[in-house]
Amino acid sequence: MLTVGVDVGSIMTKAVIMSDTAWQSVVIPTGYSPRDAGTEALESLLREYKLSRGDIDMIIGTGYGRVALSFIDKAVTEITCHARGAHYLVESTDMVIDIGGQDSKVILTDGAGNVTNFVMNDKCAAGTGRFLQVMATALGCDVSDLAGLARGADPAQVSSMCTVFAESEVISLLAQGVGKDWIIAGIHRSVATRVAAMAERLGKGDKLTFTGGVSKNEGVRECLVRNLGREIITVPASHLAGALGAALIAKSHWNLIREQH
């Protein structure tokens, strides 16, 4: 059996191909066209493993761009996919913190990858990867460098949760001579404070797993740990949880179809 999960995010598109025994992934920038990014991610996987579309038993799409994908067999929300993918990566996960480019979510699960409750922030860029990207640009650095630059620094006060006002606040702090490391630490704390408040509204999970693109930022993870007072797990594939979950759900659907026939 071969299944594929394609997670089209606002910044990056991830695709996972899964067999009965292993899985592989590809990650590309989404760019201006979610449809093209999803298609290219799938074609990259097929080229890499010398497969055709007919070799794939089922494809599930997720992420904000899932509705643009004409080649998928089914679309599933990223909340459902991240819950399933997080459980696959970290067994018995019962709370998932997913911070992506466009929104942030906290998901409660039953410990077996099934969603029981969730909250999300999708009305504002604050607390998302886009917020970090805008702040990095204002600081003249790459978003992937933020965690390293802020390591060990005391956080400056970044009080505004509006991306536009926070950017102005960052520029003002730079003009005052505040170090970039302190400013970045303050930005990390600002993101973590907002997301931790969402988590507290849902209650306390016993095993927390951090997913989404921002899970690669160790500075944000450390701030979340301090805010919540609990360990938060990340693994190297945490940013792939959505695509992994989609591939796993495709596998379950295909097994069900086979049983019915």
Secondary structure in CASP SS format (residue, H / E / C, confidence):
PFRMAT SS
TARGET T0000
AUTHOR 0000-0000-0000
METHOD secondary structure of the structure
MODEL  1
M C 1.00
L C 1.00
T E 1.00
V E 1.00
G E 1.00
V E 1.00
D E 1.00
V E 1.00
G C 1.00
S C 1.00
I C 1.00
M E 1.00
T E 1.00
K E 1.00
A E 1.00
V E 1.00
I E 1.00
M E 1.00
S C 1.00
D C 1.00
T C 1.00
A C 1.00
W E 1.00
Q E 1.00
S E 1.00
V E 1.00
V E 1.00
I E 1.00
P E 1.00
T C 1.00
G C 1.00
Y C 1.00
S C 1.00
P H 1.00
R H 1.00
D H 1.00
A H 1.00
G H 1.00
T H 1.00
E H 1.00
A H 1.00
L H 1.00
E H 1.00
S H 1.00
L H 1.00
L H 1.00
R H 1.00
E H 1.00
Y C 1.00
K C 1.00
L C 1.00
S C 1.00
R H 1.00
G H 1.00
D H 1.00
I C 1.00
D C 1.00
M E 1.00
I E 1.00
I E 1.00
G E 1.00
T E 1.00
G C 1.00
Y C 1.00
G C 1.00
R H 1.00
V H 1.00
A H 1.00
L C 1.00
S C 1.00
F C 1.00
I C 1.00
D C 1.00
K E 1.00
A E 1.00
V C 1.00
T C 1.00
E H 1.00
I H 1.00
T H 1.00
C H 1.00
H H 1.00
A H 1.00
R H 1.00
G H 1.00
A H 1.00
H H 1.00
Y H 1.00
L H 1.00
V C 1.00
E C 1.00
S C 1.00
T C 1.00
D C 1.00
M E 1.00
V E 1.00
I E 1.00
D E 1.00
I E 1.00
G C 1.00
G C 1.00
Q C 1.00
D C 1.00
S E 1.00
K E 1.00
V E 1.00
I E 1.00
L E 1.00
T E 1.00
D C 1.00
G C 1.00
A C 1.00
G C 1.00
N C 1.00
V E 1.00
T E 1.00
N E 1.00
F E 1.00
V E 1.00
M E 1.00
N E 1.00
D C 1.00
K C 1.00
C C 1.00
A C 1.00
A C 1.00
G C 1.00
T C 1.00
G H 1.00
R H 1.00
F H 1.00
L H 1.00
Q H 1.00
V H 1.00
M H 1.00
A H 1.00
T H 1.00
A H 1.00
L H 1.00
G C 1.00
C C 1.00
D C 1.00
V H 1.00
S H 1.00
D H 1.00
L H 1.00
A H 1.00
G H 1.00
L H 1.00
A H 1.00
R C 1.00
G C 1.00
A C 1.00
D C 1.00
P C 1.00
A C 1.00
Q C 1.00
V C 1.00
S C 1.00
S C 1.00
M C 1.00
C C 1.00
T H 1.00
V H 1.00
F H 1.00
A H 1.00
E H 1.00
S H 1.00
E H 1.00
V H 1.00
I H 1.00
S H 1.00
L H 1.00
L H 1.00
A H 1.00
Q C 1.00
G C 1.00
V C 1.00
G C 1.00
K H 1.00
D H 1.00
W H 1.00
I H 1.00
I H 1.00
A H 1.00
G H 1.00
I H 1.00
H H 1.00
R H 1.00
S H 1.00
V H 1.00
A H 1.00
T H 1.00
R H 1.00
V H 1.00
A H 1.00
A H 1.00
M H 1.00
A H 1.00
E H 1.00
R H 1.00
L H 1.00
G C 1.00
K C 1.00
G C 1.00
D C 1.00
K C 1.00
L E 1.00
T E 1.00
F E 1.00
T E 1.00
G C 1.00
G H 1.00
V H 1.00
S H 1.00
K H 1.00
N C 1.00
E H 1.00
G H 1.00
V H 1.00
R H 1.00
E H 1.00
C H 1.00
L H 1.00
V H 1.00
R H 1.00
N H 1.00
L H 1.00
G C 1.00
R C 1.00
E C 1.00
I E 1.00
I E 1.00
T C 1.00
V C 1.00
P C 1.00
A C 1.00
S H 1.00
H H 1.00
L H 1.00
A H 1.00
G H 1.00
A H 1.00
L H 1.00
G H 1.00
A H 1.00
A H 1.00
L H 1.00
I H 1.00
A H 1.00
K H 1.00
S H 1.00
H H 1.00
W H 1.00
N H 1.00
L H 1.00
I H 1.00
R H 1.00
E H 1.00
Q H 1.00
H C 1.00
END
